[in-house]
Amino acid sequence: MKRLIAALMIFALPASALDLSAMTEDERAAFGAAVRSYLMENPQVLVEAIGELEARQVAEAARSDQELASTHAEGLFQDGASWIGGNPEGGTQMAMFIDYRCGVCRQFNAEVLDAVEEDGDIRLVMKEFPILGPESEMASRFAVAVLQASGDEAYLAAHNALMEMRGQVSDESLRQIAERIGVDADDIMNRMQTESVTAVLRANRELADAMAIQGTPTFVIGDQMLRGMPRDGLGPTIAAVRADG
């Protein structure tokens, strides 16, 4: 019984109610021994406590992400420089941070675009976020340059080509993509290093830094942030976000 009471004191009482400093050395030793003995005999209590702690940490992280998404909503959804896909007038706003060399981004690109089109009420904002080296940077610059020079349809064609690309990103491979999608290769290659393209990538990186986004893909759906591809698929996840909203 004494062991049970000791354990309950740890898990049920607030820290301020348990003043170990008021105990004598012998009392602290006895208290510690009683708690240890109880936990050894009832390890499920510790498992439950750890589970509760993890659940609280997850909930706190979700609240923090929600605050970040709300704070940076304008930068996420109304920057005036990113490609807009899906339904431009859609009731559900979704931003997606991508890297063209990210294996998960590449694997699920078609699924994401299909889910957006099938839904019909999603306004998708694409955020180039090159974090995997020089080839990522080149690919992102190419995509942004195509958008600025040739518009939305050309961007989508370039985006898909980059996601499907299996070889190295190089001047030659990017020129081949430009020719295949029907844009001026020389113009695009020259535009890639301009300040207008650099400014887009800089703004995306600053936004990601402010929101503690360190990996791709990262989704922001309304005020909910998803760090990685949802396990249950994008469609069900969007439905769940709407239900929570």
Phi and psi in degrees as a GROMACS rama.xvg file:
@    title "Ramachandran Plot"
@    xaxis  label "Phi"
@    yaxis  label "Psi"
@TYPE xy
-61.2822  -37.2344  LYS-2
-65.3002  -41.5958  ARG-3
-61.9798  -44.8133  LEU-4
-61.5637  -40.6742  ILE-5
-61.8066  -44.1824  ALA-6
-64.5503  -42.2294  ALA-7
-63.0572  -34.6424  LEU-8
-60.7015  -40.5419  MET-9
-68.0304  -46.4499  ILE-10
-88.1148  -19.1244  PHE-11
-106.39  -29.9241  ALA-12
-89.0843  146.03  LEU-13
-66.6627  156.17  PRO-14
-57.3861  -35.776  ALA-15
-67.9026  -21.5202  SER-16
-84.9331  -10.4182  ALA-17
-116.99  93.4193  LEU-18
-98.6329  93.0117  ASP-19
-65.6651  -25.9657  LEU-20
-67.6594  -20.3022  SER-21
-81.9814  -10.8852  ALA-22
-84.5207  155.009  MET-23
-76.097  167.575  THR-24
-59.6379  -40.9915  GLU-25
-66.3483  -38.2253  ASP-26
-66.916  -40.6551  GLU-27
-64.5631  -40.8453  ARG-28
-64.0606  -42.1901  ALA-29
-66.7862  -39.7443  ALA-30
-62.7239  -47.2033  PHE-31
-62.0186  -40.9823  GLY-32
-65.2082  -38.4028  ALA-33
-66.3524  -42.9996  ALA-34
-64.2471  -46.1793  VAL-35
-60.1532  -43.8215  ARG-36
-63.2301  -41.5735  SER-37
-63.1853  -42.8291  TYR-38
-68.6096  -34.8896  LEU-39
-65.2048  -36.6805  MET-40
-80.8616  -22.8981  GLU-41
-132.107  65.4786  ASN-42
-62.3663  -21.8946  PRO-43
-63.1506  -26.2671  GLN-44
-63.0869  -43.6049  VAL-45
-65.9044  -40.4282  LEU-46
-60.5508  -43.3216  VAL-47
-64.6904  -39.6615  GLU-48
-65.1746  -42.4819  ALA-49
-63.9745  -41.3008  ILE-50
-61.0393  -41.318  GLY-51
-65.5152  -40.9789  GLU-52
-62.6255  -44.0704  LEU-53
-63.6116  -40.4931  GLU-54
-62.4685  -40.923  ALA-55
-66.4074  -38.3473  ARG-56
-65.0181  -41.2464  GLN-57
-63.2788  -44.0655  VAL-58
-63.8724  -39.6118  ALA-59
-67.3369  -40.0638  GLU-60
-63.3264  -40.2745  ALA-61
-64.2329  -41.0357  ALA-62
-63.8964  -40.5492  ARG-63
-64.7118  -43.8747  SER-64
-63.2055  -37.7177  ASP-65
-63.7987  -41.7301  GLN-66
-63.2739  -41.1447  GLU-67
-63.7199  -43.1249  LEU-68
-64.0069  -40.3478  ALA-69
-67.8207  -41.5968  SER-70
-63.5495  -37.5366  THR-71
-106.615  24.1002  HIS-72
-57.8584  -40.6861  ALA-73
-64.0819  -46.2846  GLU-74
-64.5598  -32.8135  GLY-75
-71.2097  -46.8131  LEU-76
-113.152  -13.3013  PHE-77
-133.286  38.2671  GLN-78
-77.8173  -15.1797  ASP-79
75.829  4.43057  GLY-80
-126.329  -15.9587  ALA-81
-89.2207  156.41  SER-82
-69.5152  136.568  TRP-83
-111.888  121.761  ILE-84
-119.706  -179.043  GLY-85
71.676  -132.358  GLY-86
-103.135  108.788  ASN-87
-57.7881  -22.6787  PRO-88
-105.545  16.1428  GLU-89
-62.4658  151.516  GLY-90
-81.0303  -16.399  GLY-91
-111.064  120.176  THR-92
-93.4888  134.103  GLN-93
-138.919  123.814  MET-94
-105.113  143.835  ALA-95
-132.025  119.749  MET-96
-88.8485  125.539  PHE-97
-131.005  156.293  ILE-98
-131.308  127.609  ASP-99
-69.3148  -10.1998  TYR-100
-104.139  5.21639  ARG-101
-77.5905  120.818  CYS-102
-61.2614  -39.1371  GLY-103
-69.2014  -42.0498  VAL-104
-57.1306  -43.7683  CYS-105
-68.4676  -42.7936  ARG-106
-62.9732  -38.2741  GLN-107
-107.158  10.9108  PHE-108
-57.1697  -50.4584  ASN-109
-63.2271  -39.5373  ALA-110
-62.7897  -41.433  GLU-111
-63.7027  -49.6816  VAL-112
-64.3507  -38.6392  LEU-113
-64.6473  -42.462  ASP-114
-62.6206  -39.1064  ALA-115
-65.2554  -44.7482  VAL-116
-67.0634  -41.7044  GLU-117
-66.0435  -34.7203  GLU-118
-66.4369  -48.8658  ASP-119
83.9613  -6.92903  GLY-120
-128.641  25.0804  ASP-121
-110.762  129.354  ILE-122
-98.6739  105.961  ARG-123
-95.1077  126.893  LEU-124
-113.914  119.92  VAL-125
-93.9899  128.473  MET-126
-117.183  108.202  LYS-127
-70.7518  125.425  GLU-128
-137.64  75.6375  PHE-129
-74.6897  112.408  PRO-130
-127.498  3.28135  ILE-131
-110.61  27.562  LEU-132
110.675  -176.409  GLY-133
-58.7382  -37.4545  PRO-134
-66.732  -36.8309  GLU-135
-61.1587  -44.1819  SER-136
-61.5122  -45.8483  GLU-137
-60.7465  -45.8333  MET-138
-62.5302  -43.0062  ALA-139
-65.8517  -41.9295  SER-140
-61.1272  -40.0262  ARG-141
-61.4733  -48.0707  PHE-142
-61.214  -45.5103  ALA-143
-65.2145  -39.4559  VAL-144
-63.3628  -41.0312  ALA-145
-62.8342  -43.3863  VAL-146
-60.1091  -46.1974  LEU-147
-68.7229  -33.9623  GLN-148
-87.7427  -34.8312  ALA-149
-129.081  -2.69932  SER-150
93.3908  -174.31  GLY-151
-64.5244  -46.5847  ASP-152
-65.4778  -41.14  GLU-153
-65.0946  -38.9198  ALA-154
-60.2142  -47.4619  TYR-155
-60.4467  -40.0217  LEU-156
-64.0367  -42.2907  ALA-157
-66.261  -42.9047  ALA-158
-57.0245  -50.1163  HIS-159
-65.3875  -38.7607  ASN-160
-63.634  -41.0709  ALA-161
-67.2125  -37.8205  LEU-162
-68.3095  -31.1792  MET-163
-89.2024  -9.45966  GLU-164
-64.0201  134.262  MET-165
-109.029  -22.0171  ARG-166
-91.1912  -167.917  GLY-167
-72.9849  150.367  GLN-168
-85.5318  119.51  VAL-169
-146.579  170.694  SER-170
-55.3259  -43.4903  ASP-171
-64.9516  -46.866  GLU-172
-67.3654  -34.653  SER-173
-70.6854  -36.5637  LEU-174
-62.4452  -38.6672  ARG-175
-63.5757  -40.3312  GLN-176
-64.7094  -44.2035  ILE-177
-57.5932  -44.4232  ALA-178
-66.4971  -38.4375  GLU-179
-67.5616  -35.0019  ARG-180
-93.8812  -0.135085  ILE-181
82.6407  34.7074  GLY-182
-117.15  161.918  VAL-183
-72.5923  108.991  ASP-184
-61.6283  -43.9381  ALA-185
-62.1582  -43.4716  ASP-186
-62.2438  -45.18  ASP-187
-65.572  -45.7963  ILE-188
-62.4007  -38.2397  MET-189
-70.1146  -36.9713  ASN-190
-70.1256  -25.7072  ARG-191
-55.5142  -31.5808  MET-192
-98.6457  9.34343  GLN-193
-77.6921  161.205  THR-194
-64.2606  -31.9216  GLU-195
-63.4784  -36.7834  SER-196
-74.7166  -44.4695  VAL-197
-58.9683  -38.4461  THR-198
-62.4869  -37.4433  ALA-199
-64.5582  -47.789  VAL-200
-66.4857  -36.7806  LEU-201
-63.2674  -45.3958  ARG-202
-63.4014  -40.5043  ALA-203
-64.0453  -41.0698  ASN-204
-67.5281  -41.7679  ARG-205
-63.809  -38.3667  GLU-206
-65.3922  -44.5707  LEU-207
-61.8227  -42.4934  ALA-208
-61.0359  -43.4925  ASP-209
-64.6743  -28.108  ALA-210
-100.609  8.87219  MET-211
58.1452  36.7162  ALA-212
-91.0502  121.354  ILE-213
-121.924  -6.0439  GLN-214
-141.013  167.797  GLY-215
-127.189  150.816  THR-216
-76.3551  147.92  PRO-217
-125.3  131.105  THR-218
-110.651  143.065  PHE-219
-123.655  113.092  VAL-220
-111.363  108.118  ILE-221
62.943  -115.993  GLY-222
-112.584  20.8664  ASP-223
-110.001  131.254  GLN-224
-106.888  134.517  MET-225
-121.743  113.564  LEU-226
-93.0483  91.824  ARG-227
114.306  171.612  GLY-228
-75.4225  128.075  MET-229
-59.5157  135.612  PRO-230
-63.4979  -34.4224  ARG-231
-87.2447  4.00359  ASP-232
94.4288  155.671  GLY-233
-70.8601  -41.7752  LEU-234
-57.5842  -54.2345  GLY-235
-60.7666  -33.7358  PRO-236
-67.5083  -42.1644  THR-237
-61.9474  -41.9889  ILE-238
-61.2393  -39.8466  ALA-239
-67.1229  -39.9139  ALA-240
-62.8397  -42.8003  VAL-241
-62.9109  -40.5222  ARG-242
-64.2347  -38.411  ALA-243
-70.4019  -28.8911  ASP-244
